[in-house]
Amino acid sequence: MNAPPDPMTSPAAEPSLPALRAEIDRLDDALHDLLMQRAGVVARLAQSRAKGSGTPLRPGREALILRRLLARHAGPLPAAALVRLWREIFASSTLMQGNFSVAACIRQPEQERVVREHFGAGTPVKLHPSGAAALAAVSSGKASLALLPLPQEAEPAEAAWWTRLESPRLQVVARLPFLSAAEHGLEMLAVAPVPPDETGHDRSLLRLETSRSLSRASVSQALTAAGLVPLALQLRTDAGFTRLLVEVDGALQVDDPRLVGLPFDRAQPLGFYAVPERGE
């Protein structure tokens, strides 16, 4: 006669399918409870006098939250799924706090997906044929934010929206997608009539204008000597007038003392953005 199995050494019985489903239902209820609590806090924030009458748009704050969550994230759920979940939460919270809409200029059909994933399914998005049209929608109050393609040095003059950006009234405030392993060609910049928030890991865009003839090397040397090491540099010359778009590390403000004394007719910060995470 065989001896009964020893419970101390026998493998644990696998939970049944109904038990696993019941556990998922319990977790879903707990998640829903927390989402409703969060929405309640957002509603209180929207009504708070401390918040003031400013825009609910806070891309820097959102970036800090996502960085914190990604740093503590573990387990089989992909990081991209985590970011998409929270992007939808952010978008819903923004809409709860006031009217919010996006004017987007896209160059590739896939960029529309990037826009939707970043701003959620419920955010009104209107596509515009050019960056200038998207910026005009923000300037006139018809949209809260403009989404524009990353500048390319070889693009035609009419597509170079950064040469006509009315900074500091309109500023670059974000770069998306926030988490991307290999989507450089789909990246976009967000421009809004609000100052961006510093996150501690930011990059700034600087527009330089001059009527002098300057080489790339001399521009780079002048910026580096001022403590503004260029990470990227684009140059456009039209009718003898040169404009340069420079990307530098950190959050560059209009009153930054490093801008004083640069050998250009004008040095205009265009805003800054939280550096995106590159993902797996």
VOZATOR-237596 format. One record per residue (C-alpha): residue in one letter; x, y, z. Coordinates in steps of 0.001 Angstrom, whole numbers, padded with zeros to 6 digits, always signed. Layout:
N
aXYZ...
This chain:
280
m+000000+000000+000000n+001421+003367-000998a+001997+005911+001768p+000010+009184+001559p+001964+012108+000072d+003861+014242+002523p+002304+017764+002456m+005678+019250+003379t+007389+017858+000276s+004537+017628-002255p+004344+020362-004889a+001718+022964-004116a-001502+022517-005982e-001886+025020-008793p-004736+027491-008266s-007807+026801-010345l-008893+028995-013236p-011925+030312-011301a-009631+031223-008391l-007253+033146-010654r-010124+034985-012300a-011567+035862-008903e-008190+037313-007887i-008074+039402-011080d-011606+040670-010356r-010543+041665-006854l-007522+043542-008197d-009639+045236-010872d-011997+046507-008182a-009063+047781-006133l-007591+049562-009174h-010977+051087-009965d-011344+052324-006390l-007955+054039-006594l-008752+055592-009986m-011986+057031-008600q-010103+058391-005589r-007506+059972-007881a-010234+061568-010008g-011744+062997-006850v-008450+064646-005920v-008129+066041-009459a-011649+067478-009192r-010712+069153-005912l-007560+070511-007551a-009593+071948-010428q-011749+073847-007920s-008880+074885-005648r-007991+078544-005322a-004360+077535-004863k-004300+076231-008443g-005292+079618-009860s-006642+080152-013357g-003691+078786-015299t-003634+075892-017713p-003891+072315-016412l-001092+071359-018801r+001973+070244-016819p+004240+068126-019054g+007189+068478-016682r+005171+067160-013743e+003935+064282-015903a+007520+063432-016895l+008589+063342-013238i+005735+060969-012380l+006560+058652-015276r+010258+058590-014385r+009402+057695-010791l+007026+054902-011874l+009489+053507-014425a+012238+053471-011789r+010127+051320-009460h+008523+049186-012168a+009102+045427-012112g+007399+042292-013346p+006112+041111-016728l+004023+044185-017603p+005942+046018-020379a+007138+049509-019514a+005448+050807-022670a+002084+049536-021398l+002665+051250-018054v+003394+054567-019786r+000322+054266-022037l-001918+053600-019033w-000634+056660-017216r-000733+058827-020325e-004452+058064-020576i-004850+058940-016888f-002965+062222-017401a-005108+063109-020424s-008347+062426-018548s-007137+064507-015602t-006244+067416-017908l-009677+067342-019537m-011335+067297-016103q-009592+070553-015197g-010684+072562-018217n-011044+072691-021989f-008033+071220-023724s-007397+070502-027398v-004446+069829-029674a-003518+071235-033081a-001172+068792-034818c+000939+068959-037944i+002111+065488-038930r+004455+064393-041691q+003864+060650-041411p+000601+058764-040800e+002196+056915-037872q+002680+060212-036045e-001080+060387-035523r-000787+057210-033442v+001968+058822-031373v-000290+061840-030759r-003221+059659-029656e-001097+057509-027384h+000349+060584-025686f-002823+062641-025266g-005390+059885-024861a-008463+058836-026780g-010697+061591-025395t-008585+064660-026209p-009831+066645-029230v-007104+066636-031905k-007304+068587-035170l-004783+067984-037928h-003332+071013-039758p-001461+071097-043071s+001525+073034-041727g+003332+073964-038552a+002392+077604-039107a-001315+076680-039202a-001022+074637-035998l+000760+077493-034238a-001876+079950-035492a-004578+077783-033912v-002813+078088-030548s-002183+081819-030953s-005867+082438-031671g-007024+080316-028730k-008594+077624-030913a-006200+075012-029500s-004328+074619-026221l-001166+073125-027679a+000530+072609-031037l+002301+069398-031962l+004981+069903-034582p+007493+067690-036398l+011105+067787-035270p+012953+070449-037306q+015079+069162-040177e+017860+071250-041644a+017086+070221-045221e+013364+071038-045037p+011965+073931-047096a+011806+077371-045503e+008018+077278-045123a+008280+074085-043045a+010860+075529-040635w+008309+076590-038008w+011000+077319-035396t+012256+080331-037375r+008935+082103-036737l+008075+080840-033254e+006834+083763-031137s+008897+083013-028042p+008507+083566-025122r+004735+083840-025658l+004799+080370-027201q+007382+077887-025976v+008478+074309-026520v+007227+072386-023477a+007535+068671-024325r+008944+066087-026684l+007050+062903-027469p+006727+060020-027298f+008058+059989-023755l+009069+056322-023947s+010443+055147-027258a+013026+052528-028100a+013297+053243-031826e+010873+055898-033073h+013183+058822-033790g+011514+059507-037122l+008121+059853-035411e+009119+062237-032630m+007376+065589-032248l+007692+068759-030194a+004851+070317-028219v+004475+074112-028171a+002126+075895-025770p+001480+079402-024366v+002863+078381-020963p+006393+078164-019569p+007744+074610-019280d+008485+073040-015887e+012016+071954-015006t+012489+068257-014245g+016222+068045-013543h+016881+066245-016846d+015926+068651-019607r+017127+069945-022954s+016591+073416-024362l+016219+074862-027844l+017944+078148-028640r+017437+080265-031760l+020380+082386-032862e+020115+085114-035505t+022915+086988-037225s+023630+088978-040365r+027287+087954-040212s+028785+085013-042029l+029698+082390-039431s+030918+078845-039855r+029509+075951-037849a+032854+075586-036130s+032924+079233-035021v+029327+079003-033743s+030114+075854-031800q+033264+077422-030339a+031418+080586-029254l+028647+078583-027580t+031063+076209-025878a+033136+079122-024573a+029950+080564-023029g+029139+077253-021321l+026415+076283-023796v+027849+073179-025419p+025701+072416-028505l+024268+068901-028631a+022803+069557-032077l+022954+072497-034461q+020934+073414-037551l+021759+076351-039803r+019566+078185-042305t+020600+081150-044450d+017991+083180-046298a+018829+086384-048201g+022108+086770-046345f+020505+086375-042905t+021438+083307-040851r+019317+081564-038260l+020570+078685-036154l+018658+076208-034017v+020788+074859-031188e+019960+072158-028678v+021744+072399-025329d+021603+070502-022063g+019538+071838-019171a+016630+074260-018806l+017712+077507-020460q+015856+080623-019300v+015583+084010-021038d+017665+085728-018349d+020463+083162-018382p+023751+085147-018055r+025466+082830-020541l+023427+084431-023331v+025032+087818-022720g+027962+088567-024967l+027310+085868-027570p+028484+087033-031035f+024988+087055-032552d+022419+089743-033254r+019887+087850-031167a+019864+084788-028902q+016312+083631-028099p+015502+080563-025946l+012540+078684-027457g+011707+076570-024401f+012802+073193-023106y+011504+069669-022602a+011981+066700-020297v+014395+064278-021939p+012379+061221-023034e+013180+057712-021858r+014471+055420-024544g+012905+052227-023175e+014044+048645-023689
